[in-house]
């Protein structure tokens, strides 16, 4: 409902209330009735704005959930180019104390480290806080499994869990990750994985 329609609707409500007041008692009664109707109308407008704000907040939170889900999927599907697009251009990315120069640098390192190795990344129990019309924060519990094929040098497989602490920005109507700080609390080495013969 646009603003002109809402204004017309409210005018009809107030007009009906005034007419009813005149029919019931006239004079002072009509003034009291009209005042009561106007007050109810103000409350209705406030409630409508509150409802709009709540719906927008829930939509924003769901959009951020979808954003993070794509992050995990792009890592596991080895889609480095798409992974880099989930961040703001100036995003700050730190994983286990290692800082990356840019989202593109982060995506390239992930690609080089993981290669074709099978991985599974998961996020749980998100705590998303909308801090402004275009800003938000998030905390995610995480778990990852990295299986490295036998014969791969310089990288070991692991099963770990930890926590993401992130911030988000909405740019041109789209939520993006503006900072990441990943801390793994525990990592268990996994033996080298030997792919099945084809």
KOLPARO-106315 format. One record per residue (C-alpha): residue number from 1; residue in one letter; x, y, z. Coordinates in Angstrom, 3 decimals, always signed. Layout:
BEGIN
+------+------+----------+----------+----------+
: resi : resn :       px :       py :       pz :
+------+------+----------+----------+----------+
:  NUM :    A :        X :        Y :        Z :
...
+------+------+----------+----------+----------+
END
This chain:
BEGIN
+------+------+----------+----------+----------+
: resi : resn :       px :       py :       pz :
+------+------+----------+----------+----------+
:    1 :    X :   +0.000 :   +0.000 :   +0.000 :
:    2 :    X :   +1.596 :   +3.301 :   -1.098 :
:    3 :    X :   +1.517 :   +6.543 :   +0.896 :
:    4 :    X :   -1.410 :   +8.091 :   -1.012 :
:    5 :    X :   -3.546 :   +4.981 :   -0.511 :
:    6 :    X :   -2.692 :   +4.872 :   +3.214 :
:    7 :    X :   -3.573 :   +8.559 :   +3.598 :
:    8 :    X :   -6.903 :   +8.092 :   +1.821 :
:    9 :    X :   -7.692 :   +5.052 :   +3.950 :
:   10 :    X :   -6.946 :   +6.910 :   +7.152 :
:   11 :    X :   -9.079 :   +9.883 :   +6.023 :
:   12 :    X :  -12.028 :   +7.578 :   +5.400 :
:   13 :    X :  -11.661 :   +6.050 :   +8.876 :
:   14 :    X :  -11.543 :   +9.460 :  +10.571 :
:   15 :    X :  -14.467 :  +10.707 :   +8.461 :
:   16 :    X :  -16.577 :   +7.691 :   +9.376 :
:   17 :    X :  -15.755 :   +8.162 :  +13.031 :
:   18 :    X :  -16.817 :  +11.832 :  +12.884 :
:   19 :    X :  -20.099 :  +10.995 :  +11.203 :
:   20 :    X :  -20.841 :   +8.301 :  +13.749 :
:   21 :    X :  -20.105 :  +10.692 :  +16.571 :
:   22 :    X :  -22.547 :  +13.284 :  +15.204 :
:   23 :    X :  -25.273 :  +10.667 :  +14.868 :
:   24 :    X :  -24.785 :   +9.294 :  +18.367 :
:   25 :    X :  -24.607 :  +12.406 :  +20.483 :
:   26 :    X :  -23.564 :  +15.495 :  +18.553 :
:   27 :    X :  -21.591 :  +18.380 :  +20.063 :
:   28 :    X :  -19.179 :  +17.313 :  +22.779 :
:   29 :    X :  -19.791 :  +13.621 :  +22.109 :
:   30 :    X :  -18.693 :  +14.013 :  +18.492 :
:   31 :    X :  -15.521 :  +15.817 :  +19.526 :
:   32 :    X :  -14.645 :  +13.118 :  +22.042 :
:   33 :    X :  -15.410 :  +10.354 :  +19.550 :
:   34 :    X :  -13.387 :  +12.020 :  +16.815 :
:   35 :    X :  -10.461 :  +12.573 :  +19.165 :
:   36 :    X :  -10.571 :   +8.924 :  +20.196 :
:   37 :    X :  -10.671 :   +7.798 :  +16.558 :
:   38 :    X :   -7.737 :  +10.040 :  +15.627 :
:   39 :    X :   -5.749 :   +8.689 :  +18.549 :
:   40 :    X :   -6.525 :   +5.113 :  +17.460 :
:   41 :    X :   -5.505 :   +6.041 :  +13.931 :
:   42 :    X :   -2.147 :   +7.340 :  +15.213 :
:   43 :    X :   -1.619 :   +4.101 :  +17.111 :
:   44 :    X :   -2.527 :   +2.121 :  +14.006 :
:   45 :    X :   +0.050 :   +4.056 :  +11.957 :
:   46 :    X :   +2.708 :   +3.450 :  +14.590 :
:   47 :    X :   +1.854 :   -0.258 :  +14.700 :
:   48 :    X :   +2.070 :   -0.433 :  +10.926 :
:   49 :    X :   +5.525 :   +1.143 :  +10.960 :
:   50 :    X :   +6.627 :   -1.232 :  +13.736 :
:   51 :    X :   +5.397 :   -4.199 :  +11.704 :
:   52 :    X :   +7.197 :   -2.942 :   +8.602 :
:   53 :    X :  +10.434 :   -2.605 :  +10.595 :
:   54 :    X :  +10.103 :   -6.132 :  +12.018 :
:   55 :    X :   +9.444 :   -7.638 :   +8.588 :
:   56 :    X :  +12.434 :   -5.779 :   +7.132 :
:   57 :    X :  +14.647 :   -7.012 :   +9.988 :
:   58 :    X :  +13.568 :  -10.624 :   +9.422 :
:   59 :    X :  +14.148 :  -10.271 :   +5.660 :
:   60 :    X :  +17.625 :   -8.879 :   +6.281 :
:   61 :    X :  +18.498 :  -11.718 :   +8.659 :
:   62 :    X :  +17.307 :  -14.317 :   +6.158 :
:   63 :    X :  +19.334 :  -12.657 :   +3.372 :
:   64 :    X :  +22.451 :  -12.892 :   +5.572 :
:   65 :    X :  +21.703 :  -16.573 :   +6.272 :
:   66 :    X :  +21.553 :  -17.179 :   +2.524 :
:   67 :    X :  +24.784 :  -15.205 :   +2.019 :
:   68 :    X :  +26.688 :  -17.371 :   +4.505 :
:   69 :    X :  +25.211 :  -20.563 :   +3.064 :
:   70 :    X :  +26.547 :  -19.602 :   -0.354 :
:   71 :    X :  +29.950 :  -18.931 :   +1.254 :
:   72 :    X :  +30.169 :  -22.512 :   +2.561 :
:   73 :    X :  +28.860 :  -23.989 :   -0.689 :
:   74 :    X :  +31.247 :  -22.034 :   -2.912 :
:   75 :    X :  +34.205 :  -23.185 :   -0.786 :
:   76 :    X :  +33.167 :  -26.835 :   -1.040 :
:   77 :    X :  +32.305 :  -26.594 :   -4.754 :
:   78 :    X :  +35.686 :  -24.919 :   -5.475 :
:   79 :    X :  +33.980 :  -21.848 :   -6.971 :
:   80 :    X :  +36.683 :  -19.311 :   -6.184 :
:   81 :    X :  +35.425 :  -16.535 :   -8.453 :
:   82 :    X :  +31.932 :  -16.678 :   -6.987 :
:   83 :    X :  +33.351 :  -16.857 :   -3.453 :
:   84 :    X :  +35.164 :  -13.535 :   -3.886 :
:   85 :    X :  +31.913 :  -11.782 :   -4.917 :
:   86 :    X :  +30.343 :  -12.435 :   -1.504 :
:   87 :    X :  +32.589 :   -9.791 :   +0.141 :
:   88 :    X :  +32.760 :   -6.018 :   +0.035 :
:   89 :    X :  +35.796 :   -4.838 :   -1.983 :
:   90 :    X :  +37.567 :   -3.685 :   +1.207 :
:   91 :    X :  +36.614 :   -6.683 :   +3.367 :
:   92 :    X :  +38.952 :   -7.627 :   +6.229 :
:   93 :    X :  +39.491 :  -11.404 :   +6.302 :
:   94 :    X :  +41.427 :  -13.191 :   +9.057 :
:   95 :    X :  +41.478 :  -16.974 :   +9.576 :
:   96 :    X :  +43.295 :  -18.429 :  +12.561 :
:   97 :    X :  +45.458 :  -15.298 :  +12.804 :
:   98 :    X :  +46.326 :  -15.138 :   +9.093 :
:   99 :    X :  +45.185 :  -11.939 :   +7.339 :
:  100 :    X :  +44.439 :  -11.751 :   +3.622 :
:  101 :    X :  +45.001 :   -8.764 :   +1.367 :
:  102 :    X :  +41.639 :   -8.912 :   -0.401 :
:  103 :    X :  +38.668 :  -11.188 :   -1.079 :
:  104 :    X :  +40.369 :  -12.257 :   -4.312 :
:  105 :    X :  +43.552 :  -13.155 :   -2.429 :
:  106 :    X :  +41.513 :  -15.161 :   +0.085 :
:  107 :    X :  +39.645 :  -17.045 :   -2.658 :
:  108 :    X :  +42.894 :  -17.826 :   -4.494 :
:  109 :    X :  +44.587 :  -19.184 :   -1.369 :
:  110 :    X :  +41.536 :  -21.336 :   -0.597 :
:  111 :    X :  +41.664 :  -22.670 :   -4.147 :
:  112 :    X :  +45.400 :  -23.372 :   -3.985 :
:  113 :    X :  +45.225 :  -25.053 :   -0.574 :
:  114 :    X :  +42.111 :  -27.140 :   -1.100 :
:  115 :    X :  +42.583 :  -27.928 :   -4.766 :
:  116 :    X :  +40.286 :  -30.774 :   -5.704 :
:  117 :    X :  +40.241 :  -32.267 :   -2.191 :
:  118 :    X :  +36.781 :  -33.107 :   -0.852 :
:  119 :    X :  +35.689 :  -30.733 :   +1.905 :
:  120 :    X :  +32.597 :  -30.101 :   +4.001 :
:  121 :    X :  +32.041 :  -26.740 :   +5.718 :
:  122 :    X :  +29.048 :  -26.067 :   +7.935 :
:  123 :    X :  +27.748 :  -23.139 :   +9.997 :
:  124 :    X :  +25.404 :  -23.416 :  +12.979 :
:  125 :    X :  +23.344 :  -21.356 :  +15.439 :
:  126 :    X :  +23.825 :  -17.928 :  +13.809 :
:  127 :    X :  +23.398 :  -14.870 :  +16.016 :
:  128 :    X :  +22.625 :  -12.068 :  +13.568 :
:  129 :    X :  +22.197 :   -8.519 :  +14.885 :
:  130 :    X :  +20.960 :   -5.789 :  +12.555 :
:  131 :    X :  +22.845 :   -2.698 :  +13.715 :
:  132 :    X :  +21.533 :   -0.212 :  +11.132 :
:  133 :    X :  +19.722 :   +0.035 :   +7.790 :
:  134 :    X :  +22.842 :   -1.180 :   +5.991 :
:  135 :    X :  +24.974 :   -2.859 :   +8.674 :
:  136 :    X :  +24.861 :   -6.054 :  +10.734 :
:  137 :    X :  +27.025 :   -8.385 :  +12.817 :
:  138 :    X :  +27.043 :  -12.160 :  +13.065 :
:  139 :    X :  +28.465 :  -14.996 :  +15.147 :
:  140 :    X :  +28.451 :  -18.550 :  +13.740 :
:  141 :    X :  +29.575 :  -21.850 :  +15.198 :
:  142 :    X :  +31.406 :  -23.786 :  +12.480 :
:  143 :    X :  +32.759 :  -27.204 :  +11.629 :
:  144 :    X :  +34.917 :  -28.242 :   +8.711 :
:  145 :    X :  +36.341 :  -31.460 :   +7.313 :
:  146 :    X :  +39.257 :  -31.362 :   +4.871 :
:  147 :    X :  +40.405 :  -34.582 :   +3.204 :
:  148 :    X :  +43.729 :  -34.365 :   +1.381 :
:  149 :    X :  +44.585 :  -36.951 :   -1.302 :
:  150 :    X :  +47.635 :  -39.100 :   -0.596 :
:  151 :    X :  +50.816 :  -37.694 :   -2.099 :
:  152 :    X :  +49.801 :  -34.034 :   -1.689 :
:  153 :    X :  +52.660 :  -31.971 :   -0.262 :
:  154 :    X :  +52.483 :  -29.128 :   +2.247 :
:  155 :    X :  +48.880 :  -29.578 :   +3.370 :
:  156 :    X :  +47.312 :  -31.901 :   +5.917 :
:  157 :    X :  +43.709 :  -32.905 :   +6.290 :
:  158 :    X :  +41.789 :  -32.052 :   +9.426 :
:  159 :    X :  +38.455 :  -32.114 :  +11.206 :
:  160 :    X :  +37.932 :  -28.965 :  +13.215 :
:  161 :    X :  +35.395 :  -26.689 :  +14.814 :
:  162 :    X :  +35.387 :  -23.077 :  +15.849 :
:  163 :    X :  +33.647 :  -19.749 :  +15.438 :
:  164 :    X :  +33.146 :  -17.057 :  +12.831 :
:  165 :    X :  +32.716 :  -13.459 :  +13.975 :
:  166 :    X :  +31.647 :  -11.283 :  +11.059 :
:  167 :    X :  +30.231 :   -7.944 :   +9.965 :
:  168 :    X :  +28.024 :   -7.272 :   +6.964 :
:  169 :    X :  +27.106 :   -4.308 :   +4.788 :
:  170 :    X :  +24.217 :   -3.821 :   +2.404 :
:  171 :    X :  +25.478 :   -2.295 :   -0.844 :
:  172 :    X :  +23.004 :   -1.458 :   -3.619 :
:  173 :    X :  +20.342 :   -3.492 :   -1.824 :
:  174 :    X :  +22.526 :   -6.602 :   -1.446 :
:  175 :    X :  +24.116 :   -7.917 :   +1.770 :
:  176 :    X :  +27.853 :   -8.694 :   +1.608 :
:  177 :    X :  +30.458 :   -9.825 :   +4.139 :
:  178 :    X :  +32.577 :   -6.857 :   +5.236 :
:  179 :    X :  +34.805 :   -8.628 :   +7.758 :
:  180 :    X :  +35.585 :  -12.175 :   +8.858 :
:  181 :    X :  +37.500 :  -13.450 :  +11.871 :
:  182 :    X :  +37.616 :  -17.253 :  +11.932 :
:  183 :    X :  +39.028 :  -18.959 :  +15.013 :
:  184 :    X :  +39.211 :  -22.748 :  +15.206 :
:  185 :    X :  +39.049 :  -24.007 :  +18.783 :
:  186 :    X :  +40.050 :  -27.550 :  +17.948 :
:  187 :    X :  +41.596 :  -29.393 :  +14.986 :
:  188 :    X :  +42.131 :  -33.132 :  +14.635 :
:  189 :    X :  +44.518 :  -34.311 :  +11.890 :
:  190 :    X :  +43.005 :  -36.679 :   +9.352 :
:  191 :    X :  +44.959 :  -39.333 :   +7.451 :
:  192 :    X :  +45.606 :  -38.813 :   +3.759 :
:  193 :    X :  +42.626 :  -39.727 :   +1.615 :
:  194 :    X :  +43.147 :  -42.032 :   -1.340 :
:  195 :    X :  +40.568 :  -41.499 :   -4.096 :
:  196 :    X :  +38.802 :  -44.628 :   -5.325 :
:  197 :    X :  +40.045 :  -46.021 :   -8.607 :
:  198 :    X :  +37.991 :  -44.980 :  -11.604 :
+------+------+----------+----------+----------+
END
